[in-house]
Amino acid sequence: MNGTSTLLIVVGLFLVGGIISFVKQKMPKGLIVLLSIGAAMCLVAGVLRLEVWN
């Protein structure tokens, strides 16, 4: 596990926390969807960069 994959996973988890917060605050759905896409992309990129797959 290198620094880049760790950073991407941490940022993705941070964005997931933001999604939960935005849902509780009843923010616009478009903003929540946009944040969800960003979080999913960060998490997937972080997991795919792990050296486990080789």
RODO-2510 file (C-alpha; in nm, 4 decimals, decimal comma):
residues 54
     n   res          X          Y          Z
     1     m     0,0000     0,0000     0,0000
     2     n     0,1636     0,3215    -0,1115
     3     g     0,0953     0,6843    -0,0279
     4     t    -0,1180     0,7608    -0,3311
     5     s    -0,3621     0,4769    -0,2744
     6     t    -0,3850     0,5663     0,0948
     7     l    -0,4526     0,9302     0,0109
     8     l    -0,7239     0,8418    -0,2417
     9     i    -0,8981     0,6088     0,0040
    10     v    -0,8845     0,8679     0,2846
    11     v    -1,0219     1,1411     0,0564
    12     g    -1,2979     0,9049    -0,0589
    13     l    -1,3954     0,8276     0,3001
    14     f    -1,3895     1,2002     0,3820
    15     l    -1,6275     1,2642     0,0928
    16     v    -1,8564     0,9832     0,2131
    17     g    -1,8741     1,1635     0,5478
    18     g    -1,9669     1,4790     0,3594
    19     i    -2,2428     1,2924     0,1771
    20     i    -2,3906     1,1743     0,5069
    21     s    -2,3732     1,5287     0,6451
    22     f    -2,5330     1,6792     0,3343
    23     v    -2,8185     1,4265     0,3434
    24     k    -2,8888     1,5134     0,7083
    25     q    -2,8905     1,8856     0,6199
    26     k    -3,1308     1,8177     0,3308
    27     m    -2,9004     1,9747     0,0721
    28     p    -2,9964     1,9633    -0,2992
    29     k    -2,9949     1,6148    -0,4519
    30     g    -2,7742     1,7237    -0,7423
    31     l    -2,4980     1,8237    -0,5022
    32     i    -2,5261     1,4929    -0,3172
    33     v    -2,5091     1,2968    -0,6442
    34     l    -2,2037     1,4947    -0,7568
    35     l    -2,0301     1,4337    -0,4241
    36     s    -2,1245     1,0641    -0,4412
    37     i    -1,9665     1,0283    -0,7842
    38     g    -1,6476     1,1954    -0,6622
    39     a    -1,6323     0,9747    -0,3529
    40     a    -1,6896     0,6593    -0,5567
    41     m    -1,4182     0,7560    -0,8047
    42     c    -1,1669     0,8254    -0,5246
    43     l    -1,2413     0,4987    -0,3469
    44     v    -1,2282     0,2896    -0,6641
    45     a    -0,9048     0,4557    -0,7779
    46     g    -0,7484     0,4009    -0,4358
    47     v    -0,8487     0,0358    -0,4215
    48     l    -0,7325    -0,0311    -0,7781
    49     r    -0,3912     0,1228    -0,7012
    50     l    -0,3336    -0,1253    -0,4198
    51     e    -0,0613    -0,3767    -0,4948
    52     v    -0,2868    -0,6648    -0,3865
    53     w    -0,4044    -0,7220    -0,7443
    54     n    -0,0597    -0,8142    -0,8821
***
